[in-house]
Amino acid sequence: MGRGKIVIRRIDNSTSRQVTFSKRRNGLLKKAKELSILCDAEVGLIIFSSTSRLYEFSSTNMKAVIDRYGKAKEEQLGVNNATSELMLWQREAASLRQQLHNLQESHKQLMGEELSGLGVRDLQSLENRLEMSLRGVRMRKDHLLKSEIQELHKKGSMIHQENMELCRRVNIMSQQKMELHRKLQASEQRDVADANTSSSTPYSFTIAHDADVPTNLEQIQSHQKEGENHKTGAPELGDYADSKAPVKRKGRHVSRS
């Protein structure tokens, strides 16, 4: 007869428990050594007894095995975290795709498409949604129109004020221009009057003075000729004839005796 199956549970008897621990510990250490040799595996085994006694086995170096274990654990945690994060994003993407599909169907229904599969309640709900949407659209439109009207009124008021200011400036410039024109006319009139007054007296005096010049010259020439006749004696016949001939002097006849 073979041995019966041993129930895996804590052994209450301390002596039996210690004997079983020693046997199985030795078997476990033996298996670990065989595993490292047969499979070229790096094995590290640590055992603490119920009395806190340490038993260990390492195919190379326990510290190196522990360090390698820590690095491998960190990498595994990183991979696990990346995998978990990837799964999270995949679930999020699936949820978003479902929401998009629902929104597309709702949009088509709002546009009056694909209504054949809807019942009376669904159609009533869709009608209510359309009415609410229409009210919202109208309210928004009214608000925008009021804002635009107020803005136009404000701009119109500003333009009116600017026009009034421009008119005031134009009136001031017109008055200044008229005043300058009057001053210019008065100055021209004064200049013309001064010119007429200053030109009348000098011109009359000059004319009168110049009128006497030819007469004085004629008298000087006559005296000179008479002096020459006295010096030379009796005049010749030609000279006498010339002296008797009348001499024309600027519009009058002068006869010599």
C-alpha positions as CSV (number, residue, x, y, z in Angstrom):
1,M,0.0,0.0,0.0
2,G,1.2,3.5,-0.8
3,R,1.4,6.3,1.6
4,G,-1.7,8.3,2.0
5,K,-1.9,11.9,0.9
6,I,-0.6,14.3,3.6
7,V,-2.8,17.2,4.4
8,I,-0.9,20.5,4.1
9,R,-1.5,22.3,7.3
10,R,0.5,23.5,10.3
11,I,1.9,20.6,12.4
12,D,0.8,21.1,16.0
13,N,3.5,18.9,17.6
14,S,6.7,20.9,17.8
15,T,9.0,17.9,17.6
16,S,7.3,16.6,14.5
17,R,7.3,20.1,13.1
18,Q,11.0,20.4,13.6
19,V,11.8,17.0,12.1
20,T,9.6,17.8,9.1
21,F,11.3,21.2,8.7
22,S,14.8,19.7,8.7
23,K,13.9,17.1,6.1
24,R,12.1,19.4,3.7
25,R,14.7,22.1,4.2
26,N,17.5,19.7,3.1
27,G,15.4,18.5,0.2
28,L,14.7,22.1,-0.9
29,L,18.4,23.1,-0.7
30,K,19.3,20.0,-2.7
31,K,16.7,20.8,-5.4
32,A,17.9,24.3,-5.6
33,K,21.5,23.1,-6.1
34,E,20.4,20.6,-8.7
35,L,18.4,23.3,-10.6
36,S,21.3,25.6,-10.8
37,I,23.6,22.9,-12.1
38,L,21.3,21.2,-14.5
39,C,19.7,24.3,-16.0
40,D,22.6,26.8,-15.6
41,A,20.3,29.0,-13.6
42,E,21.2,31.6,-11.0
43,V,19.5,30.5,-7.8
44,G,19.3,32.2,-4.5
45,L,17.4,30.5,-1.6
46,I,16.8,32.1,1.8
47,I,15.0,30.2,4.7
48,F,14.1,31.4,8.1
49,S,12.9,28.8,10.6
50,S,10.3,29.3,13.2
51,T,13.1,30.1,15.7
52,S,14.4,32.8,13.3
53,R,17.4,30.8,12.3
54,L,18.7,31.6,8.8
55,Y,19.5,29.0,6.1
56,E,20.6,30.1,2.6
57,F,21.9,28.8,-0.7
58,S,23.3,30.7,-3.6
59,S,24.7,29.4,-6.9
60,T,27.0,32.5,-7.2
61,N,26.7,35.2,-4.7
62,M,23.7,36.0,-2.5
63,K,24.3,39.8,-2.7
64,A,24.5,39.7,-6.5
65,V,21.4,37.6,-6.7
66,I,19.5,40.0,-4.4
67,D,20.7,43.0,-6.5
68,R,19.6,41.3,-9.7
69,Y,16.3,40.5,-8.1
70,G,15.7,44.1,-7.1
71,K,16.5,45.4,-10.7
72,A,14.3,42.8,-12.2
73,K,11.5,43.6,-9.8
74,E,11.7,47.3,-10.7
75,E,11.6,46.6,-14.4
76,Q,8.7,44.2,-13.9
77,L,6.9,46.9,-12.0
78,G,7.6,49.4,-14.7
79,V,6.3,47.0,-17.4
80,N,3.3,46.3,-15.2
81,N,2.7,50.0,-14.8
82,A,3.1,50.6,-18.5
83,T,0.7,47.8,-19.2
84,S,-1.8,49.0,-16.7
85,E,-1.5,52.5,-18.1
86,L,-2.0,51.2,-21.6
87,M,-5.0,49.2,-20.6
88,L,-6.4,52.3,-18.9
89,W,-6.0,54.4,-22.1
90,Q,-7.5,51.6,-24.2
91,R,-10.6,51.6,-21.9
92,E,-10.7,55.4,-22.1
93,A,-10.5,55.3,-25.9
94,A,-13.2,52.7,-26.1
95,S,-15.4,54.9,-23.9
96,L,-14.8,57.9,-26.1
97,R,-15.6,56.0,-29.2
98,Q,-18.9,54.9,-27.7
99,Q,-19.7,58.5,-26.8
100,L,-18.8,59.7,-30.3
101,H,-21.1,57.1,-31.8
102,N,-23.9,58.1,-29.5
103,L,-23.4,61.8,-30.3
104,Q,-23.4,61.0,-34.1
105,E,-26.7,59.1,-33.7
106,S,-28.2,62.0,-31.7
107,H,-27.0,64.5,-34.2
108,K,-28.6,62.6,-37.1
109,Q,-31.9,62.3,-35.1
110,L,-31.8,66.1,-34.5
111,M,-31.3,66.6,-38.2
112,G,-34.4,64.4,-38.9
113,E,-32.5,61.4,-40.1
114,E,-32.7,57.7,-39.0
115,L,-36.1,58.2,-37.1
116,S,-37.6,54.9,-38.3
117,G,-36.3,53.0,-35.2
118,L,-37.7,55.5,-32.7
119,G,-41.0,55.1,-30.8
120,V,-43.5,57.6,-29.6
121,R,-41.7,58.4,-26.4
122,D,-38.4,58.7,-28.2
123,L,-39.9,61.1,-30.7
124,Q,-41.5,63.1,-28.0
125,S,-38.2,63.4,-26.2
126,L,-36.5,64.4,-29.4
127,E,-39.1,67.1,-30.0
128,N,-38.6,68.5,-26.5
129,R,-34.9,68.6,-27.1
130,L,-35.3,70.4,-30.4
131,E,-37.6,73.0,-28.8
132,M,-35.1,73.6,-26.0
133,S,-32.3,73.9,-28.5
134,L,-34.4,76.4,-30.5
135,R,-35.1,78.5,-27.5
136,G,-31.5,78.5,-26.6
137,V,-30.5,79.6,-30.2
138,R,-33.1,82.4,-30.2
139,M,-32.0,83.7,-26.8
140,R,-28.4,83.7,-28.0
141,K,-29.3,85.4,-31.2
142,D,-31.3,88.1,-29.4
143,H,-28.4,88.7,-27.0
144,L,-26.0,89.1,-29.8
145,L,-28.3,91.5,-31.7
146,K,-28.8,93.6,-28.6
147,S,-25.1,93.8,-28.1
148,E,-24.5,94.8,-31.7
149,I,-27.2,97.5,-31.6
150,Q,-25.7,99.0,-28.4
151,E,-22.3,99.0,-30.0
152,L,-23.7,100.7,-33.1
153,H,-25.5,103.4,-31.0
154,K,-22.2,104.0,-29.1
155,K,-20.3,104.4,-32.4
156,G,-23.0,106.6,-33.8
157,S,-22.8,108.9,-30.8
158,M,-19.0,109.1,-31.1
159,I,-19.2,109.9,-34.8
160,H,-21.8,112.6,-34.1
161,Q,-19.5,114.2,-31.5
162,E,-16.6,114.1,-33.9
163,N,-18.7,115.8,-36.6
164,M,-19.7,118.5,-34.2
165,E,-16.1,119.1,-33.3
166,L,-15.1,119.2,-37.0
167,C,-17.9,121.7,-37.7
168,R,-16.7,123.9,-34.9
169,R,-13.1,123.8,-36.2
170,V,-14.3,124.6,-39.8
171,N,-16.3,127.6,-38.5
172,I,-13.3,128.9,-36.6
173,M,-11.0,128.4,-39.7
174,S,-13.6,130.2,-41.9
175,Q,-13.8,133.2,-39.5
176,Q,-10.0,133.3,-39.4
177,K,-9.8,133.2,-43.2
178,M,-12.4,136.0,-43.5
179,E,-10.5,138.1,-41.0
180,L,-7.3,137.6,-42.8
181,H,-8.9,138.5,-46.1
182,R,-10.2,141.8,-44.7
183,K,-6.8,142.6,-43.2
184,L,-5.2,141.9,-46.6
185,Q,-7.7,144.1,-48.5
186,A,-7.2,146.9,-46.0
187,S,-3.4,146.6,-46.4
188,E,-3.6,146.6,-50.2
189,Q,-5.8,149.7,-50.1
190,R,-3.4,151.5,-47.9
191,D,-0.5,150.6,-50.1
192,V,-2.3,151.9,-53.3
193,A,-3.2,155.1,-51.5
194,D,0.3,155.7,-50.3
195,A,1.7,155.0,-53.8
196,N,-0.7,157.5,-55.5
197,T,0.2,160.2,-52.9
198,S,3.9,159.7,-53.2
199,S,3.9,159.6,-57.1
200,S,1.9,162.8,-57.9
201,T,4.4,165.5,-56.6
202,P,7.8,164.2,-57.7
203,Y,6.6,163.6,-61.3
204,S,5.2,167.2,-61.7
205,F,8.3,168.7,-60.3
206,T,10.5,166.7,-62.7
207,I,8.5,167.6,-65.7
208,A,8.6,171.2,-64.9
209,H,12.3,171.1,-64.3
210,D,13.0,169.1,-67.5
211,A,10.9,171.6,-69.5
212,D,13.5,174.4,-68.7
213,V,16.5,172.3,-69.8
214,P,16.2,172.8,-73.6
215,T,15.7,176.6,-73.3
216,N,18.8,177.0,-71.2
217,L,20.8,174.9,-73.6
218,E,19.6,177.0,-76.6
219,Q,20.5,180.2,-74.8
220,I,24.0,178.9,-74.0
221,Q,24.6,177.8,-77.6
222,S,23.3,181.2,-78.9
223,H,25.7,183.1,-76.6
224,Q,28.6,180.9,-77.7
225,K,27.9,181.6,-81.4
226,E,27.6,185.3,-80.8
227,G,31.0,185.3,-79.1
228,E,32.5,183.5,-82.0
229,N,31.1,186.1,-84.5
230,H,32.5,189.0,-82.6
231,K,35.9,187.4,-82.5
232,T,36.2,186.6,-86.3
233,G,34.8,189.9,-87.5
234,A,32.1,190.2,-90.3
235,P,30.2,187.1,-91.0
236,E,30.5,185.4,-94.3
237,L,27.7,185.4,-96.8
238,G,26.7,181.8,-96.1
239,D,26.7,182.4,-92.5
240,Y,24.7,185.6,-92.9
241,A,22.2,183.7,-95.0
242,D,22.1,181.0,-92.5
243,S,21.6,183.6,-89.7
244,K,18.7,185.1,-91.5
245,A,17.1,181.7,-92.1
246,P,14.5,180.7,-89.6
247,V,15.5,178.0,-87.1
248,K,12.9,175.4,-86.1
249,R,12.9,174.8,-82.3
250,K,10.6,172.1,-81.1
251,G,7.3,173.3,-82.3
252,R,8.2,177.1,-82.6
253,H,10.2,179.3,-85.1
254,V,13.1,181.4,-83.9
255,S,14.5,184.1,-86.3
256,R,17.9,185.6,-85.9
257,S,18.3,189.3,-86.8
